[in-house]
Amino acid sequence: MRERRRAHRYELYMPLQVVTGASRYSQAQTAHLRDISTHGVYFVSENCIAPGTDVDVTFTLPPERGRPESVLVRGSGRAIRLDRLPGDSGPLFGVAAAINRFDFIQPGQRAA
């Protein structure tokens, strides 16, 4: 199978907040980020998110050398693929989402 990705993916395992659907009828859930690129994310969820569904994702990058505080990352896009994964306590779903925009929010920029 030929690789179709436009950007290199980086493994990044951390909790992820996912909001799906239109803002008036949105649903929030916790998932687990598995990898990220400049154009998208892949995460594992207990909930089925159909391709074509609007998604907003939020996660926190921990502090590191040169950056003593964490950074909040928000992205908006659309689910493009759904994979069924085996799970010990029930079904899990791998969701690939194309992200149109990432915003990086420094601690001083966060709303109260």
C-alpha positions as CSV (number, residue, x, y, z in Angstrom):
1,M,0.0,0.0,0.0
2,R,1.4,3.4,-1.0
3,E,1.8,6.1,1.7
4,R,-0.7,9.0,1.1
5,R,0.1,11.3,4.0
6,R,1.2,14.8,3.1
7,A,3.1,15.4,6.3
8,H,5.2,13.4,8.7
9,R,3.4,12.1,11.7
10,Y,4.8,12.3,15.2
11,E,3.8,9.9,18.0
12,L,2.3,11.8,20.9
13,Y,0.4,9.9,23.5
14,M,-1.8,12.1,25.8
15,P,-5.4,12.8,26.9
16,L,-7.4,14.7,24.4
17,Q,-10.7,16.5,24.7
18,V,-12.9,16.1,21.6
19,V,-16.1,18.1,20.8
20,T,-18.2,16.8,17.9
21,G,-21.1,18.2,16.0
22,A,-22.6,21.6,15.5
23,S,-22.1,24.0,18.4
24,R,-25.7,24.0,19.4
25,Y,-25.8,20.1,19.6
26,S,-22.2,19.4,20.4
27,Q,-21.0,16.6,22.5
28,A,-17.7,16.5,24.5
29,Q,-15.7,13.4,25.3
30,T,-12.2,12.4,26.4
31,A,-10.1,10.4,24.0
32,H,-6.4,9.6,23.7
33,L,-4.2,11.2,21.1
34,R,-1.9,8.8,19.3
35,D,-0.2,10.9,16.7
36,I,-0.2,14.3,15.1
37,S,1.0,16.1,12.0
38,T,0.7,19.7,10.7
39,H,-2.5,18.5,8.8
40,G,-4.2,16.2,11.3
41,V,-4.5,14.0,14.3
42,Y,-5.2,10.3,15.0
43,F,-6.9,9.5,18.3
44,V,-8.5,6.6,20.0
45,S,-12.0,6.9,21.4
46,E,-14.7,4.8,23.0
47,N,-17.3,6.6,20.9
48,C,-17.9,6.1,17.2
49,I,-17.2,9.4,15.3
50,A,-18.5,9.1,11.7
51,P,-16.3,10.4,8.8
52,G,-17.6,13.9,7.9
53,T,-18.3,14.9,11.5
54,D,-16.9,18.3,12.6
55,V,-14.4,17.9,15.4
56,D,-12.7,20.3,17.8
57,V,-9.7,18.9,19.7
58,T,-7.9,20.3,22.7
59,F,-4.8,19.0,24.5
60,T,-2.0,20.4,26.7
61,L,1.6,20.2,25.8
62,P,3.6,19.8,29.0
63,P,6.4,22.1,30.0
64,E,9.9,21.4,28.6
65,R,13.3,22.9,28.6
66,G,13.1,26.4,27.3
67,R,9.4,26.6,27.9
68,P,8.7,26.3,31.7
69,E,4.8,26.4,31.3
70,S,2.4,24.2,29.5
71,V,0.8,25.2,26.2
72,L,-2.9,24.6,25.4
73,V,-3.4,23.4,21.8
74,R,-6.8,23.7,20.0
75,G,-7.6,22.4,16.6
76,S,-10.7,22.4,14.4
77,G,-11.4,20.1,11.5
78,R,-13.3,17.1,10.3
79,A,-13.2,13.3,10.9
80,I,-12.0,11.6,7.7
81,R,-11.6,7.9,8.7
82,L,-12.9,5.5,11.4
83,D,-11.1,2.3,12.4
84,R,-12.6,-0.3,14.6
85,L,-10.0,-1.4,17.2
86,P,-10.0,-4.3,19.6
87,G,-10.6,-3.4,23.3
88,D,-10.5,-5.3,26.5
89,S,-13.7,-3.7,28.0
90,G,-15.6,-3.0,24.8
91,P,-15.1,-1.6,21.3
92,L,-12.6,1.2,20.6
93,F,-12.4,3.4,17.6
94,G,-9.4,5.0,15.9
95,V,-10.4,8.3,14.4
96,A,-8.3,10.2,11.8
97,A,-9.2,13.9,11.6
98,A,-8.0,16.5,9.1
99,I,-7.3,19.7,11.0
100,N,-7.8,23.0,9.3
101,R,-6.3,25.1,12.0
102,F,-4.2,24.7,15.1
103,D,-4.1,27.5,17.8
104,F,-1.4,27.5,20.5
105,I,-2.5,29.3,23.6
106,Q,0.2,30.4,26.0
107,P,-0.7,30.6,29.8
108,G,-0.9,34.4,29.8
109,Q,-3.4,34.3,26.9
110,R,-6.0,32.0,28.5
111,A,-9.4,33.4,29.3
112,A,-10.4,33.3,32.9
